[in-house]
């Protein structure tokens, strides 16, 4: 096993493995404005949502490793205490990548990357027309995590207004993950996309508490066929069900039973899987 000691490894090495392992990450497309009214636009993948009441988003413009300088976005939020965070979709991914270039201060990435600025309702920075969701935010705090190259700066943003393109909503007014078509960031030059093939559902445990994997019958728990995911589905049951003698599989070998049970679990038929295994 490869082991990295962050205290002795070079910062680019630590950075490489952090971004490769902590992935995929959502992208904050941060729109800011400087004290002279010049627009700035830049993506950050150290980003997520951290609270709903109050609604809080946090992104982190890290200090550059080369030269240990700060990003224009950080300088702008410190000067104005406002930002608009837009989400990134596949239809704008190449433009977003272009906007991450180190343009000179005062150069508008809206113009360089071909984005359309839309006047915000509550803050001075502009929304991005091409993005289906824009968050107008005030800055509650900026926490510097260090002073050397690679150190992050947590920009804690309180959401004042959310603008959502109705075209990405489903019949229940929820955001449809396929319609929004978000792009995520991985390590190196890799990105991810929320396609139908890349998505799957897991029903969250709610209400009653399952028995847990440790309480599964030993011959099931120690199966050479069933994976940890398979066992977890069975372990969501509140008790080991009674054997339905109408279901018979005595003519099958233990391996065959477990393979058939796995097929049932893949089809969402946990009840049938239990009966085969019992």
N, C-alpha and C positions, 0 to 999 in steps of 0.2 A: 504493500500500500504506500502510495506517495504521501508524504507528510510535509506540510509547509509551515514554517515558523515565521509568522508575520513580523516578528521583531528583527529577524536577520535577513529575510528574503527581500529582494529589491521591490520597490513599490509597483512597478509594471507587472511583476510576476503575481503579486497578491491581487492586484486589480484584475488580471486576466482570469484567475481562478474564481474570484468572487463573481464576476459577471457571467462566467460560463456555468457556474453551479446554481446561482440564485437567479433562476430564469424559468419561464419567460417573465419579463417585467413590463408593466404598462408604461406608456410614454406620456409625459407631461409636455405639451407644446406650449411654452410659456411666452406670452406676449407682454412686454413691458415698455415703458417710456422713460426717457431720461429727463433730467431737469430742464433741458432745452427743448423738450417736446419731440425729440427724435425717436422713431419707433424701432423696437428690437423684437426679434422672434427667434426662439431657440428650443430644441428638444432636450429633455432630461429623462433618463430611464431610472434614476434613483427617485422613485415616485410611488405614492399610493394614497388611499383614503384612510383616515384614522379615527374619525368620529362623525356621528350623524346629528348630534345635538350637544354643542353646536356642530355644524358641518365643517369638517377640517380636512384639508388636503395638505400633504407635505411633499416637497421635492427638494433635491439637494444639488445645487451647482458646486461641483468639487473644484478645488484649486488645481490648476494645470500642473502636471508633474514636471513638464519641461518649462523651466523659467519660474515656476511657483507664482504664477499670476492668477488673478481672479477673472471670472466671466463678466461680460457686460450686463448680463441678466442680474447677477448678484449686486453689482454696483447700482443698477436701476431700482431694484426693490428696496435697497437700503436708503436710496434717495427719495423715493416716492411712496413707499409702503402700499403699493397696489400691483396687481398682476391679473391677467386673464389666462386661465389654463384651458387649453383645448385638447380634445382627444385626437388620436391619429388613426386614420383608416388606410386601407390598402390603396385607395385611389389617389392618395396624397403622399405616400411613403417616400417616393423618390425626391419630391420637393422638400419634404421634411429633412431628409438626409442632406440635401444641398444647403439648407438653412443652417446646418451645424458647422459650416465652414467658418474659419476665423476671420471674418470680415473686419475691417477697421471700425473703430468706434464711430457711431453716427451714421453708419451705412445701414439702410433698412433691409432686413431679410424679407420683409413683405415684398419688396420690389425685386430683390435678387432671386428669390425662389418662386415668385409669381403668385403670391397669395393676396387675397382681397381683404383689406381692413374694414371692419364694420364698427361704427361707433357704439360703445357700451352704454348701458343705462346708468350705472352707479360708480364706475371707476374711469380713470383717464386712459389706461391702455385699451387697445382695440381687440374686439373679437375677430376670429378667423372665419370668414364666410364658408370656406371649403370644409370646415369641420362640423360634424352633426351635433356636437355637444360643446358648449362653451361655459366655463365657470368664471364669473366675475368675483374677484376676491380682494379682501384687504389683508395686509400682512400683520399677524399678531405678534410674531417674534422671528428672529433669525438667530440660530444657535450655531456658532462656529465649533467644529469638532476637532480642529487643529490648525496649525499655522504653516505646516509643510506641504509640499506638492502632493496632491492626491487627497488632501483632507476635505471632507464634505462640509457643507453649510446648510443646516436644516431650515428651510423657509416654510414657516407654519402659516398656512393660508386659511382664513375663514371665508367660506362661500357666502356671498351676498345675493347672488342671482344665478340661476341655471337656465340656459337657453338650449332647447332640445328640438331638433328637426323631427317633426311628426312622422316623416317617412320611415324612421327607424323603429317606430312603435308597433306592437302587435295589437290584436283586438281588445286586449285588456289594458292597454296603455302602458305596458311594460316595454322596456328596451329589448328588442329581439336581437340576440347575439349574432345571428346570421345577417340581418339587415344592417347592423352597425358596422360589421366587417372590420373590427379593430385589428391593429397591428401591434405586436409586442416585440421587445428587444431581448436578444440572447447575447452570448459572447461573440467576440470578433466582429465579423461582418454579417452575422446571422440575425434574421428577423422571423417572427412567427405571425400566422394569420388565423383568425377564427373561422375556419371553414367547417362545413357540416361533418366532414370526416375527422376533424380534430377535436370535436366536442362530444361529450357524453354526460349523462345525468347520473347522480347518486342521490337517492332520497335521504335527507337528513334525519338522524334519529330524533324523534319528537314524542313527547308524552311518556309512554311506557319505556322502561329500560330493559335492554336485551340481556341475555344470560352471559354474554362474553365468550371469547374463544376458549378460555380456561375451563369452561363448564361443558364444552362439547364432549360427547362420548369419545373415549380414547382412540378408537379405531378410525373416527372421523378426524379428530385433531391431529393425528400422526399420519394422515394420508400422504402418499407419495404422488398423488395426482392433483389433489385440490391445493390451490395456492392460498396465500394469506388473504387475498381479496375474496376468494370463494368462501373461506371459513368465516370471514367477517359478515358475509351476507347471512349465513346460517346462524351466526351468533347474535344477530339482531332479534331473533325470536325470544319471546319472554319465557319460554320453557321448551324443553325437548318434547316435540309432539308425540302423541301416541301412534303406534304402528297401525296403519289401516290394512287389515288383512285382505281386503279386496285387491290391494296392490301387491303383486307377488313378483319377486325377481330372484327366487332361490336358485334358478337354473343358471344364473350369471355368476362369474367369478367376482371376487372382491375388486379386482382392477377394473373389470367391465362395469360394475356398479358405480364406481367412483367416476369413471369417464362419462357415463350416462348422466350422473348427477351434475357433473361439471357442465354438460350441455344444457341441462335444465336451468342451471344458475345463470348461464350466459343468455338464456331466453327470458329471464326474469321469473322463472317458475320455481321459487324456493320450496313451496309446499311439495311439489313432485320430487325435487331433489332430496328432501328429508325422507320421504317414503322409500325411495330407492336405497338410501344409505341405511335406513333402519331395518 
